[in-house]
Amino acid sequence: MVLVSTPKNPIPLGASSGYLDIRKGVRVRYASWQSALRERRGTVCIFPGRNEFIEKYFEVVGELRRRGFAVAVLDWRGQGGSSRLTRSQMKGHVRDFDDYEEDLAHFMKGVVLPDCPAPYYALAHSMAATVLFRAATKRGCWFSRIVMTAPMVKLMGLPMPQGVCAPVADGLTLLGFGKQAVPGSNEKYWASEEFEGNPLTSDRERFFRNISVLRAAPGLAVGPPTVGWLNAAFEAMAQLGSEKFAPRIRIPALMVAAGDDQVVSSKAIEDLASRLRAGSQLVLRGSRHEILQERDAIREQFWAAFDAYIPGVALSKAG
């Protein structure tokens, strides 16, 4: 599988795609495009959230290219078109968020730095924002600025408070249950085809566009996370919540929260933003978790914030 095209979600012209071998048994899928304008304004690297895939961002790729950016997108290990890490292809697993940082480093060194123009900007959604925050604390981080949609700072909808769930997940992982799916009903983790009441988007057309991709390529889908993934996520979010963490972030960051988010905590995003040395926060009222899959009125607010925050955007060309 390289890239999947459907009538409602065609592959943007000029795509370059392939796989990167990270280590034995682990390879990740990527795609990249050059700017649609002659003038180069740098590269935006898109980092999807959990249970997402490159094809879901084709519309965003086009919007960025029309702004004069090259674009590169990654499928994290364990999801999309990248290697799965358990015998069940539907379990979303990772041992540690350090593994995602390994994917990030190979992607930048193998795809972006050789083939895409500087400067580099990151556009990260949900889980990916957690990964990018960790990378932004380290010397040599590649990005000039980072924009994050609904960053995963704290999870919502857990059966118990996060402070209680975290040691339970840790204990189960130590006992060897790390690759088991999270206990309880798995329905909330599967890509439901029911639009009404879904927590991701209020835009019907974009919701069913994404479903059409999964119907054409069921192998892109991921179901419930494993206990190990949840344990790794709790550890990563605990780092973000530490008072010592935020001052270590070296890259300016814009966090865009969804006002009606049922997946991650907008209050936790606000708290983190207040501790950043170079960062800010914006709340989009009426938006559900997947801001870039939302209806036009909400997406227009996002793009206005993006255009104001990322240097080099030609506003007359944007849209």
Backbone bond lengths (Angstrom), bond angles and torsions (degrees), N, CA, C in turn:
res aa  C-N    CA-C-N  psi(-1)  N-CA   C-N-CA  omega(-1)  CA-C   N-CA-C  phi
1 M - - - 1.469 - - 1.534 109.60 -
2 V 1.320 116.52 124.46 1.467 119.20 173.89 1.524 106.76 -105.65
3 L 1.340 118.91 -87.94 1.454 120.81 174.53 1.525 109.33 -123.61
4 V 1.318 115.94 148.64 1.465 122.11 -176.25 1.521 109.26 -110.19
5 S 1.323 116.41 130.20 1.462 122.03 178.73 1.521 109.60 -113.26
6 T 1.340 115.90 139.91 1.458 121.71 172.66 1.524 107.56 -129.85
7 P 1.341 118.08 162.31 1.468 119.47 -179.04 1.523 113.74 -55.57
8 K 1.331 117.41 -37.67 1.460 120.27 -179.23 1.527 112.81 -88.68
9 N 1.317 117.04 -6.50 1.464 120.37 -176.07 1.529 109.53 -144.03
10 P 1.343 116.69 66.31 1.466 119.47 -178.00 1.528 111.91 -71.46
11 I 1.314 115.51 153.64 1.471 120.52 177.01 1.522 108.72 -68.89
12 P 1.334 118.74 128.03 1.467 119.86 175.67 1.527 110.59 -58.24
13 L 1.320 116.75 141.68 1.457 121.72 -178.00 1.525 110.64 -61.60
14 G 1.326 114.54 148.08 1.467 120.02 174.67 1.503 115.04 85.37
15 A 1.324 117.81 17.22 1.459 120.30 -176.66 1.520 111.58 -71.31
16 S 1.318 115.05 140.79 1.460 122.93 167.73 1.519 106.66 -118.67
17 S 1.335 118.43 124.91 1.449 119.96 -174.78 1.512 111.09 -141.95
18 G 1.322 115.53 161.14 1.451 120.13 -179.95 1.509 110.97 174.43
19 Y 1.329 115.21 -157.38 1.453 121.18 -176.95 1.525 109.93 -131.47
20 L 1.307 115.57 147.68 1.461 122.67 173.51 1.524 108.50 -112.15
21 D 1.308 116.94 130.07 1.457 121.22 174.65 1.524 108.40 -83.55
22 I 1.324 116.14 115.22 1.463 120.93 -177.39 1.524 110.14 -88.08
23 R 1.304 116.03 -48.92 1.462 124.25 176.06 1.516 107.30 -160.08
24 K 1.320 118.17 177.02 1.460 120.23 -177.65 1.529 110.57 -57.43
25 G 1.330 115.82 124.24 1.449 121.42 178.19 1.512 115.36 83.19
26 V 1.323 117.90 -0.28 1.465 121.42 -179.16 1.526 109.37 -129.39
27 R 1.336 115.84 117.17 1.447 119.92 171.67 1.520 108.34 -135.79
28 V 1.317 115.64 150.22 1.461 120.32 -177.84 1.524 109.77 -120.98
29 R 1.317 114.71 146.07 1.459 122.13 -178.67 1.520 109.96 -91.05
30 Y 1.319 116.41 145.12 1.462 120.70 178.54 1.523 109.51 -141.43
31 A 1.326 115.47 164.55 1.463 122.14 171.84 1.514 108.15 -148.90
32 S 1.325 116.23 150.47 1.475 119.82 178.18 1.517 109.89 -146.61
33 W 1.332 114.90 155.92 1.455 123.94 178.96 1.524 109.20 -140.82
34 Q 1.314 115.98 147.49 1.453 119.79 172.05 1.538 109.78 -85.90
35 S 1.311 116.35 165.60 1.459 121.65 179.95 1.527 111.07 -60.31
36 A 1.329 116.27 149.75 1.464 120.73 174.88 1.526 111.32 -84.06
37 L 1.330 118.30 -6.48 1.462 123.15 178.23 1.523 110.01 -107.67
38 R 1.303 116.90 157.35 1.466 120.05 178.36 1.519 111.29 -67.33
39 E 1.316 115.85 -40.52 1.459 119.63 -178.22 1.524 109.93 -76.42
40 R 1.327 116.47 129.26 1.459 120.94 -179.84 1.526 110.29 -90.66
41 R 1.316 115.89 131.86 1.461 120.16 179.85 1.518 111.95 -119.00
42 G 1.318 115.60 16.92 1.451 119.23 -179.99 1.516 111.67 104.94
43 T 1.313 115.29 -166.26 1.459 122.11 -174.51 1.519 110.59 -130.79
44 V 1.320 116.22 134.60 1.464 121.49 171.59 1.519 107.92 -104.39
45 C 1.322 116.59 123.01 1.458 122.57 176.40 1.521 108.20 -97.03
46 I 1.331 116.73 121.72 1.459 122.06 -179.61 1.524 109.07 -95.82
47 F 1.336 115.58 129.65 1.459 121.18 179.62 1.529 108.48 -121.92
48 P 1.332 117.20 106.59 1.473 120.87 -176.35 1.523 112.79 -69.46
49 G 1.330 114.94 164.14 1.452 121.46 176.42 1.517 111.88 -85.28
50 R 1.325 116.22 -174.63 1.471 120.62 178.89 1.530 110.01 -62.50
51 N 1.315 115.00 139.37 1.463 121.49 177.67 1.526 112.51 66.08
52 E 1.334 116.98 27.76 1.457 120.51 174.74 1.521 109.24 -115.14
53 F 1.346 115.91 175.24 1.461 121.26 -173.63 1.520 107.71 -154.08
54 I 1.321 115.54 160.00 1.466 121.74 -173.65 1.526 111.71 -54.09
55 E 1.325 116.92 -44.02 1.471 120.88 -174.70 1.520 113.15 -58.43
56 K 1.303 117.00 -27.03 1.462 121.27 -178.75 1.523 111.56 -64.88
57 Y 1.339 116.89 -17.94 1.460 121.58 -175.05 1.528 113.31 -108.86
58 F 1.341 118.46 14.59 1.457 119.84 179.39 1.528 111.63 -58.10
59 E 1.327 117.56 -41.50 1.467 120.09 179.41 1.526 110.57 -62.04
60 V 1.324 116.98 -42.72 1.469 121.55 179.68 1.522 110.53 -66.24
61 V 1.330 117.07 -37.62 1.466 120.51 176.60 1.522 110.10 -56.16
62 G 1.339 116.94 -46.94 1.453 120.64 179.68 1.517 112.63 -62.45
63 E 1.315 116.71 -40.65 1.466 120.60 -179.28 1.526 111.10 -65.73
64 L 1.309 117.11 -37.58 1.466 120.72 178.74 1.525 111.16 -72.12
65 R 1.320 117.42 -41.05 1.464 119.93 -179.69 1.523 110.85 -64.15
66 R 1.328 117.11 -36.15 1.467 120.10 177.97 1.518 111.28 -71.09
67 R 1.306 117.65 -14.10 1.459 121.88 173.38 1.529 112.02 -89.04
68 G 1.315 117.35 -0.55 1.455 121.03 177.41 1.515 114.66 96.40
69 F 1.332 117.82 10.95 1.459 120.99 -179.68 1.523 111.55 -99.59
70 A 1.323 115.65 144.29 1.455 120.41 159.43 1.521 107.00 -75.32
71 V 1.330 116.64 157.42 1.463 120.77 -176.55 1.528 109.08 -135.77
72 A 1.327 115.73 139.36 1.459 121.28 173.12 1.526 108.07 -134.19
73 V 1.339 116.73 140.07 1.464 121.91 -176.01 1.526 109.16 -132.06
74 L 1.315 115.79 145.86 1.459 122.84 -177.53 1.521 110.44 -124.38
75 D 1.339 116.97 140.55 1.459 121.88 164.30 1.527 107.86 -97.35
76 W 1.329 117.55 118.43 1.460 120.54 177.76 1.524 110.72 -61.66
77 R 1.320 116.59 153.01 1.458 120.16 173.70 1.530 109.56 -56.42
78 G 1.315 116.03 145.66 1.458 120.66 178.25 1.514 114.92 86.96
79 Q 1.348 118.16 2.57 1.459 119.52 -179.17 1.520 110.28 -156.87
80 G 1.345 115.27 172.77 1.457 120.13 -179.76 1.519 111.00 57.08
81 G 1.323 116.41 -136.00 1.455 121.51 179.86 1.502 113.83 -93.75
82 S 1.331 118.12 11.78 1.460 122.35 -179.92 1.524 111.19 -91.77
83 S 1.327 116.39 171.12 1.460 121.71 -177.83 1.516 111.52 -59.32
84 R 1.330 115.86 139.25 1.462 121.81 173.43 1.526 108.44 -92.35
85 L 1.320 116.20 151.20 1.457 121.16 -168.51 1.518 113.66 -111.00
86 T 1.333 117.60 5.41 1.461 121.92 175.02 1.521 108.35 -132.58
87 R 1.338 116.45 165.99 1.465 119.47 178.52 1.514 111.37 -62.45
88 S 1.312 117.30 -36.16 1.454 121.25 174.66 1.520 109.35 -81.02
89 Q 1.320 115.79 119.08 1.462 120.30 -178.12 1.528 112.52 -66.49
90 M 1.337 117.11 -16.49 1.455 120.50 -174.77 1.525 113.62 -91.18
91 K 1.311 118.19 -11.14 1.466 119.49 178.86 1.524 110.07 -80.72
92 G 1.328 116.51 132.95 1.457 120.98 176.43 1.515 110.00 -91.55
93 H 1.332 116.60 106.59 1.465 119.77 -172.24 1.525 111.59 -127.08
94 V 1.326 114.98 147.48 1.461 122.39 165.04 1.519 106.62 -154.49
95 R 1.305 117.11 147.96 1.461 121.38 -178.73 1.520 111.48 -77.88
96 D 1.322 115.70 -41.09 1.461 121.98 -174.78 1.517 107.70 -157.67
97 F 1.333 118.12 148.70 1.458 119.17 178.11 1.531 111.85 -67.82
98 D 1.332 118.10 -13.39 1.465 120.31 170.95 1.527 110.36 -59.03
99 D 1.345 117.02 -30.72 1.463 120.47 179.12 1.524 110.92 -65.42
100 Y 1.314 117.33 -38.22 1.466 120.18 175.05 1.525 111.06 -64.66
101 E 1.313 116.67 -37.49 1.464 119.36 176.98 1.529 110.88 -64.57
102 E 1.336 116.70 -32.47 1.463 120.35 174.61 1.523 110.14 -64.77
103 D 1.333 117.61 -42.76 1.468 121.07 175.10 1.525 110.57 -58.05
104 L 1.318 115.33 -45.75 1.465 121.13 -179.03 1.521 111.29 -58.62
105 A 1.334 117.02 -46.83 1.463 121.02 -177.96 1.531 111.09 -63.25
106 H 1.332 117.61 -43.57 1.461 120.03 178.94 1.523 111.31 -65.68
107 F 1.300 117.18 -38.96 1.463 122.25 178.54 1.529 110.64 -62.10
108 M 1.319 116.47 -47.08 1.463 119.33 -179.20 1.532 111.16 -65.69
109 K 1.328 116.82 -45.12 1.466 120.62 -176.26 1.521 112.64 -75.84
110 G 1.346 116.81 -29.93 1.453 119.26 -175.46 1.509 115.28 -94.50
111 V 1.354 117.11 -22.66 1.465 120.76 -174.97 1.528 111.67 -122.63
112 V 1.323 116.54 -54.95 1.464 120.15 -168.73 1.522 112.09 -74.63
113 L 1.315 118.47 -54.11 1.471 120.57 -175.91 1.532 112.62 -61.44
114 P 1.349 119.51 -40.82 1.468 118.57 -179.65 1.527 114.44 -73.15
115 D 1.332 117.89 -31.59 1.467 120.10 -166.47 1.524 116.06 -120.37
116 C 1.327 118.21 -8.86 1.463 120.27 -173.79 1.529 110.12 -120.24
117 P 1.339 116.81 141.55 1.465 120.01 -175.43 1.531 112.81 -74.41
118 A 1.318 116.34 144.01 1.460 122.76 172.45 1.532 108.97 -80.01
119 P 1.346 117.65 162.41 1.470 128.76 -1.81 1.528 111.30 -76.07
120 Y 1.342 114.87 165.98 1.451 121.41 -176.08 1.531 110.79 -111.13
121 Y 1.324 114.82 135.39 1.457 122.41 177.04 1.528 108.46 -124.70
122 A 1.321 116.28 150.46 1.463 120.93 179.07 1.520 109.79 -113.35
123 L 1.330 115.39 138.34 1.465 123.04 173.20 1.525 105.71 -123.36
124 A 1.331 116.66 106.01 1.468 121.71 -170.09 1.517 110.56 -121.40
125 H 1.332 115.72 136.96 1.462 120.78 -179.66 1.520 111.20 -111.09
126 S 1.329 116.78 131.85 1.456 124.90 167.49 1.522 112.25 52.43
127 M 1.337 119.37 -111.99 1.456 122.36 -178.70 1.520 111.87 -55.61
128 A 1.327 116.60 -39.60 1.459 120.13 -178.27 1.525 111.66 -61.77
129 A 1.335 116.99 -32.24 1.464 119.81 178.13 1.525 111.01 -63.18
130 T 1.339 116.93 -36.82 1.457 120.75 176.88 1.519 110.09 -61.06
131 V 1.335 117.28 -42.95 1.460 122.06 178.17 1.524 110.38 -63.41
132 L 1.332 116.41 -45.64 1.466 120.40 -177.04 1.518 111.93 -67.58
133 F 1.326 118.42 -35.98 1.456 120.62 176.09 1.523 110.48 -59.17
134 R 1.329 116.91 -43.85 1.461 120.68 179.34 1.526 110.59 -63.29
135 A 1.322 116.82 -42.98 1.460 120.47 179.06 1.527 111.73 -64.38
136 A 1.336 116.50 -32.26 1.471 121.14 -176.87 1.525 113.13 -73.14
137 T 1.333 117.47 -7.16 1.465 120.01 176.58 1.516 111.74 -89.11
138 K 1.319 117.98 -5.07 1.464 121.32 -171.51 1.516 111.36 -107.08
139 R 1.309 115.08 148.94 1.466 120.25 178.44 1.527 109.36 -64.27
140 G 1.328 114.56 145.35 1.452 119.35 177.24 1.507 114.60 81.80
141 C 1.343 118.50 11.86 1.453 119.73 176.42 1.531 109.38 -60.14
142 W 1.310 116.84 139.66 1.462 121.91 -166.69 1.524 113.86 -79.56
143 F 1.333 118.94 -17.07 1.460 121.17 -164.38 1.526 112.53 -98.33
144 S 1.340 114.20 142.97 1.468 120.22 175.51 1.518 110.86 -81.02
145 R 1.326 116.40 -37.50 1.468 122.14 177.91 1.524 109.23 -150.38
146 I 1.319 115.11 155.87 1.455 121.05 -179.66 1.524 108.85 -128.26
147 V 1.321 116.58 133.67 1.463 122.47 172.38 1.523 107.28 -114.00
148 M 1.330 116.54 130.27 1.455 121.58 -175.46 1.517 110.28 -124.27
149 T 1.318 116.27 129.73 1.461 120.69 175.93 1.521 109.02 -103.45
150 A 1.327 116.23 126.17 1.470 122.67 178.97 1.522 111.90 45.69
151 P 1.340 118.02 56.03 1.469 119.30 -176.77 1.526 112.58 -60.69
152 M 1.314 115.24 142.03 1.457 122.06 -177.57 1.529 109.29 -82.06
153 V 1.322 116.06 84.92 1.462 122.46 176.93 1.530 109.93 -95.31
154 K 1.338 115.43 -36.40 1.468 121.78 177.52 1.510 107.96 -152.62
155 L 1.339 116.91 137.32 1.460 121.51 -178.16 1.522 111.75 -84.24
156 M 1.331 115.50 147.53 1.455 122.50 173.54 1.526 108.64 -105.20
157 G 1.332 116.05 165.24 1.457 120.96 171.83 1.510 115.90 74.23
158 L 1.331 118.20 16.63 1.459 120.61 177.52 1.525 110.01 -75.55
159 P 1.339 118.53 152.44 1.463 120.12 -179.74 1.524 113.38 -67.73
160 M 1.334 116.47 -22.85 1.463 123.39 177.44 1.520 108.02 -139.09
161 P 1.342 118.76 165.46 1.462 119.57 176.42 1.530 111.82 -54.14
162 Q 1.321 115.78 149.44 1.463 119.93 -177.24 1.528 111.58 -57.14
163 G 1.322 116.69 -35.31 1.462 120.49 179.44 1.520 113.25 -65.43
164 V 1.330 117.31 -21.07 1.460 121.92 176.23 1.528 110.26 -91.25
165 C 1.328 117.03 -41.42 1.463 120.96 -178.59 1.532 111.97 -65.34
166 A 1.330 116.91 -35.92 1.465 120.03 -175.38 1.523 113.05 -59.95
167 P 1.350 120.50 -50.82 1.469 118.56 178.74 1.526 113.34 -66.24
168 V 1.333 117.57 -28.63 1.463 120.01 176.12 1.530 110.01 -65.12
169 A 1.344 116.65 -46.49 1.465 120.84 178.43 1.521 111.05 -62.95
170 D 1.318 116.58 -38.97 1.462 120.98 178.60 1.530 110.56 -64.11
171 G 1.325 116.85 -45.07 1.452 120.94 -179.71 1.517 112.47 -63.53
172 L 1.344 116.87 -42.95 1.460 120.63 179.06 1.527 111.21 -65.07
173 T 1.325 116.10 -36.55 1.470 119.73 177.37 1.522 110.94 -65.08
174 L 1.320 117.19 -44.18 1.469 121.09 178.62 1.522 111.58 -62.93
175 L 1.330 117.18 -29.50 1.457 121.54 179.86 1.531 112.82 -82.72
176 G 1.343 116.71 0.69 1.457 120.18 175.73 1.505 115.70 96.35
177 F 1.334 117.03 12.74 1.459 120.63 -179.44 1.533 112.80 -99.75
178 G 1.332 117.37 18.60 1.458 120.99 -174.26 1.512 114.67 -60.85
179 K 1.342 117.73 -31.27 1.469 119.96 -177.91 1.520 112.87 -95.18
180 Q 1.328 116.74 8.03 1.462 120.39 174.73 1.528 109.65 -82.81
181 A 1.322 116.82 144.77 1.462 120.39 176.46 1.524 109.72 -64.39
182 V 1.312 116.58 150.82 1.460 120.22 -179.47 1.526 109.27 -57.22
183 P 1.327 117.65 141.30 1.462 120.22 -178.40 1.520 112.18 -65.07
184 G 1.342 115.28 161.03 1.461 120.57 176.14 1.511 111.92 94.46
185 S 1.320 115.17 -168.68 1.462 121.18 -177.57 1.517 110.37 -68.11
186 N 1.322 116.57 133.31 1.456 121.27 179.84 1.527 112.98 -95.07
187 E 1.336 117.40 -1.39 1.457 119.94 -172.74 1.527 112.29 -58.13
188 K 1.336 117.13 -37.15 1.468 120.12 -176.17 1.519 112.44 -68.09
189 Y 1.356 117.39 -17.62 1.456 120.14 -176.13 1.518 113.21 -94.79
190 W 1.323 117.63 -13.87 1.447 119.73 -177.96 1.530 109.72 -86.39
191 A 1.324 114.69 156.74 1.468 120.32 -179.75 1.524 108.40 -75.41
192 S 1.314 116.70 86.42 1.455 121.61 -177.86 1.520 110.23 -67.13
193 E 1.334 115.79 144.09 1.454 120.20 176.36 1.523 111.70 -95.06
194 E 1.325 117.10 9.53 1.458 122.13 176.75 1.527 109.32 -89.84
195 F 1.325 115.87 114.08 1.468 119.02 -178.80 1.525 111.68 -73.56
196 E 1.316 117.31 -43.93 1.460 121.16 -175.54 1.531 110.41 -61.00
197 G 1.324 115.28 126.42 1.452 120.71 177.05 1.511 114.96 80.09
198 N 1.330 118.78 3.95 1.464 119.16 179.99 1.530 109.44 -69.29
199 P 1.344 118.43 146.36 1.467 121.36 -175.59 1.519 114.48 -87.72
200 L 1.341 117.57 2.13 1.460 119.73 -168.98 1.518 114.33 -96.77
201 T 1.337 118.06 -44.20 1.460 120.85 -176.05 1.518 110.88 -154.33
202 S 1.332 115.49 149.81 1.461 120.63 174.72 1.527 111.34 -98.43
203 D 1.341 117.13 6.96 1.458 121.72 179.99 1.529 109.42 -97.42
204 R 1.315 116.20 109.74 1.465 121.23 -175.56 1.529 111.78 -63.32
205 E 1.329 117.29 -44.75 1.466 120.54 -175.34 1.527 111.26 -63.48
206 R 1.325 117.48 -45.35 1.465 119.25 179.63 1.527 111.52 -68.94
207 F 1.333 116.88 -33.96 1.459 120.39 177.18 1.529 110.24 -59.16
208 F 1.328 117.21 -50.04 1.455 119.82 -177.28 1.531 112.13 -76.50
209 R 1.307 118.17 -23.63 1.473 120.29 172.02 1.530 109.84 -60.65
210 N 1.336 116.78 -44.94 1.455 120.33 179.25 1.530 111.71 -66.77
211 I 1.337 116.14 -36.78 1.466 119.86 176.52 1.525 110.10 -62.97
212 S 1.339 116.69 -38.30 1.469 119.79 -178.64 1.526 111.27 -63.51
213 V 1.329 117.31 -33.44 1.468 120.35 176.75 1.527 110.18 -65.13
214 L 1.337 117.06 -44.10 1.454 120.40 -179.57 1.525 112.09 -68.63
215 R 1.325 117.11 -30.23 1.466 119.11 174.84 1.523 110.31 -67.25
216 A 1.328 116.32 -37.85 1.465 120.15 179.48 1.526 111.79 -74.33
217 A 1.324 117.19 -30.34 1.465 121.66 -177.26 1.523 109.55 -139.82
218 P 1.331 118.19 76.76 1.469 121.08 -177.51 1.520 113.44 -58.21
219 G 1.329 116.88 -22.99 1.461 120.34 -179.64 1.512 114.33 -66.46
220 L 1.332 117.55 -12.57 1.465 120.27 177.23 1.525 112.32 -78.27
221 A 1.326 116.97 -17.64 1.467 121.01 -172.41 1.524 111.49 -77.06
222 V 1.319 114.84 152.50 1.467 123.03 172.28 1.519 107.41 -131.76
223 G 1.314 116.69 141.23 1.453 121.28 178.35 1.520 111.78 -96.89
224 P 1.328 117.28 -129.17 1.460 120.33 -174.17 1.514 112.15 -71.37
225 P 1.328 117.43 150.30 1.469 119.61 172.41 1.522 109.82 -73.06
226 T 1.313 115.94 158.89 1.456 120.20 173.98 1.526 110.37 -84.70
227 V 1.314 114.88 166.26 1.458 120.13 173.97 1.538 110.02 -59.35
228 G 1.340 115.96 -37.95 1.467 119.81 178.92 1.515 112.73 -64.70
229 W 1.359 115.50 -41.08 1.472 117.80 177.01 1.522 109.93 -61.98
230 L 1.324 116.93 -45.20 1.460 120.46 -178.62 1.525 110.59 -62.55
231 N 1.328 117.22 -40.66 1.456 120.81 178.10 1.520 110.70 -62.74
232 A 1.349 116.85 -43.79 1.463 120.75 178.27 1.531 111.07 -63.35
233 A 1.346 116.37 -39.02 1.464 120.21 178.94 1.523 110.72 -65.52
234 F 1.331 117.51 -42.84 1.464 120.22 178.36 1.533 110.85 -60.71
235 E 1.327 116.75 -41.45 1.468 119.81 179.43 1.529 110.97 -64.25
236 A 1.334 116.28 -41.95 1.465 119.70 179.72 1.523 111.36 -66.76
237 M 1.338 117.38 -41.86 1.465 120.69 179.40 1.528 111.29 -67.67
238 A 1.347 117.05 -32.99 1.462 119.83 176.37 1.521 110.95 -62.73
239 Q 1.334 116.38 -36.68 1.467 119.61 176.03 1.524 110.96 -62.82
240 L 1.339 116.35 -44.16 1.460 119.96 179.73 1.523 111.14 -61.97
241 G 1.343 116.93 -33.83 1.456 120.73 -177.91 1.502 114.82 -78.71
242 S 1.333 117.10 -10.88 1.459 120.28 -179.70 1.526 111.31 -68.35
243 E 1.316 116.43 139.45 1.469 120.99 179.18 1.527 111.72 -61.42
244 K 1.333 117.07 -26.70 1.464 120.55 -177.42 1.521 112.88 -84.72
245 F 1.350 116.82 -11.62 1.458 118.83 -173.28 1.523 112.94 -77.16
246 A 1.317 117.71 -51.16 1.468 121.03 -173.01 1.522 113.76 -55.75
247 P 1.338 120.45 -42.43 1.465 119.22 179.25 1.528 113.86 -64.52
248 R 1.328 117.67 -15.65 1.461 120.78 -179.65 1.520 112.60 -84.59
249 I 1.346 117.94 -11.30 1.462 120.97 -178.70 1.523 108.91 -71.48
250 R 1.311 115.60 121.94 1.468 121.45 -170.69 1.530 113.69 -95.05
251 I 1.329 117.59 -13.07 1.458 121.32 -172.27 1.528 109.84 -109.99
252 P 1.336 119.26 133.59 1.464 120.08 174.63 1.522 111.06 -58.43
253 A 1.334 115.62 136.42 1.462 120.14 -175.13 1.518 110.68 -134.33
254 L 1.329 116.18 136.11 1.463 123.08 171.55 1.514 107.82 -108.96
255 M 1.333 116.74 119.77 1.457 121.57 177.94 1.522 109.01 -103.30
256 V 1.333 116.05 121.92 1.457 121.99 -179.87 1.523 107.60 -107.83
257 A 1.335 116.22 111.02 1.467 121.50 -177.02 1.520 110.24 -96.01
258 A 1.335 115.04 151.80 1.464 121.55 177.38 1.522 109.14 -95.22
259 G 1.324 116.54 125.85 1.458 120.49 -175.53 1.514 114.43 -63.25
260 D 1.341 117.89 -29.13 1.464 121.85 -179.55 1.530 111.35 -112.77
261 D 1.324 116.02 36.76 1.461 120.50 -177.00 1.528 110.79 -71.90
262 Q 1.334 116.58 127.65 1.459 122.49 175.31 1.528 111.85 -109.52
263 V 1.339 117.01 3.17 1.464 121.53 -175.76 1.518 111.52 -105.02
264 V 1.338 116.81 -47.03 1.467 121.13 177.06 1.521 109.16 -123.57
265 S 1.323 115.59 160.42 1.460 121.63 -174.71 1.524 111.69 -85.83
266 S 1.325 116.96 117.80 1.465 120.82 175.88 1.527 111.23 -69.34
267 K 1.341 116.74 -30.82 1.470 120.10 177.55 1.526 110.49 -64.75
268 A 1.327 117.99 -39.64 1.457 121.33 178.10 1.526 111.00 -66.33
269 I 1.339 116.74 -35.60 1.468 120.65 176.31 1.525 109.69 -63.12
270 E 1.328 116.64 -44.68 1.463 121.32 178.57 1.535 111.03 -60.54
271 D 1.325 116.75 -42.84 1.462 120.37 -179.80 1.528 111.30 -63.10
272 L 1.339 116.71 -42.54 1.460 119.60 179.13 1.522 110.94 -65.85
273 A 1.326 116.74 -41.98 1.461 120.46 -179.79 1.528 111.56 -58.40
274 S 1.325 116.77 -36.18 1.468 120.50 -178.90 1.525 112.24 -67.84
275 R 1.347 117.48 -17.97 1.458 120.82 -177.98 1.529 113.09 -100.24
276 L 1.330 117.39 -6.49 1.460 119.92 -178.66 1.524 111.16 -74.43
277 R 1.311 116.06 142.54 1.469 120.52 175.49 1.525 110.85 -71.98
278 A 1.335 115.58 -40.61 1.467 120.25 -178.28 1.523 107.90 -134.92
279 G 1.320 115.03 80.78 1.455 118.18 -178.65 1.506 110.83 -163.01
280 S 1.323 115.07 163.31 1.458 120.30 179.14 1.523 108.63 -149.93
281 Q 1.336 114.64 169.79 1.448 120.72 -175.78 1.517 110.21 -136.98
282 L 1.336 115.14 145.52 1.461 122.41 177.34 1.519 107.48 -135.98
283 V 1.338 116.98 136.27 1.462 121.23 176.88 1.520 108.74 -109.62
284 L 1.322 116.59 126.85 1.463 121.91 177.52 1.523 108.48 -98.43
285 R 1.310 115.94 105.25 1.464 121.00 -177.00 1.529 110.43 -64.76
286 G 1.314 115.22 139.48 1.458 120.77 178.17 1.511 114.93 85.46
287 S 1.332 116.82 -7.28 1.457 119.25 -178.32 1.520 110.97 -85.06
288 R 1.330 115.31 140.48 1.453 120.78 168.91 1.533 108.47 -88.57
289 H 1.316 116.73 -171.21 1.466 121.58 -166.20 1.526 113.73 -58.76
290 E 1.319 118.12 -42.44 1.467 120.56 -174.16 1.525 110.31 -93.04
291 I 1.301 115.24 84.91 1.464 122.63 -173.13 1.532 111.53 -58.50
292 L 1.321 118.27 -41.86 1.458 121.00 -177.58 1.522 113.36 -77.28
293 Q 1.343 116.99 -4.45 1.463 121.54 173.41 1.534 110.76 -106.72
294 E 1.321 117.06 11.00 1.456 122.28 -174.98 1.538 111.81 -83.98
295 R 1.326 114.43 178.62 1.464 119.74 179.53 1.524 110.56 -70.22
296 D 1.340 115.25 162.14 1.458 121.59 -170.01 1.532 113.07 -56.69
297 A 1.329 117.82 -41.19 1.465 120.33 -176.58 1.523 111.48 -59.98
298 I 1.326 117.04 -36.38 1.469 121.06 178.56 1.520 110.54 -77.13
299 R 1.316 117.04 -42.35 1.466 120.10 -179.70 1.523 111.33 -64.01
300 E 1.322 117.95 -34.61 1.461 120.18 177.35 1.529 111.49 -61.73
301 Q 1.331 116.67 -37.27 1.463 119.95 175.72 1.520 110.86 -65.38
302 F 1.340 116.22 -40.83 1.463 118.90 177.13 1.523 110.76 -59.89
303 W 1.334 116.64 -48.91 1.459 118.89 -175.81 1.524 112.28 -66.58
304 A 1.310 117.18 -31.65 1.467 119.40 175.07 1.524 110.46 -62.75
305 A 1.338 116.45 -41.79 1.467 120.43 178.03 1.524 110.83 -67.71
306 F 1.323 116.93 -41.23 1.458 121.22 178.64 1.526 110.67 -60.69
307 D 1.327 116.06 -48.19 1.462 120.73 -177.95 1.527 111.97 -62.63
308 A 1.316 116.56 -33.01 1.456 120.05 179.37 1.530 111.89 -76.72
309 Y 1.340 116.39 -24.56 1.470 120.30 -172.26 1.522 113.32 -96.51
310 I 1.329 116.97 -36.54 1.462 119.91 -175.69 1.520 109.17 -91.47
311 P 1.337 118.42 118.61 1.465 121.55 179.93 1.521 110.66 -63.50
312 G 1.309 114.32 148.70 1.457 119.72 172.90 1.501 115.11 93.99
313 V 1.324 119.37 -2.07 1.451 120.74 178.91 1.525 109.69 -76.34
314 A 1.319 115.96 126.31 1.475 120.12 176.92 1.522 107.43 -86.58
315 L 1.328 116.30 101.94 1.456 120.23 -172.91 1.535 112.30 -61.20
316 S 1.312 115.92 -31.62 1.467 118.17 179.86 1.519 112.02 -68.41
317 K 1.343 116.05 -21.24 1.460 120.15 -179.22 1.519 111.73 -98.29
318 A 1.324 116.94 -13.91 1.462 120.67 -171.87 1.526 111.42 -69.79
319 G 1.328 114.66 156.95 1.455 119.33 174.47 1.509 111.72 125.72
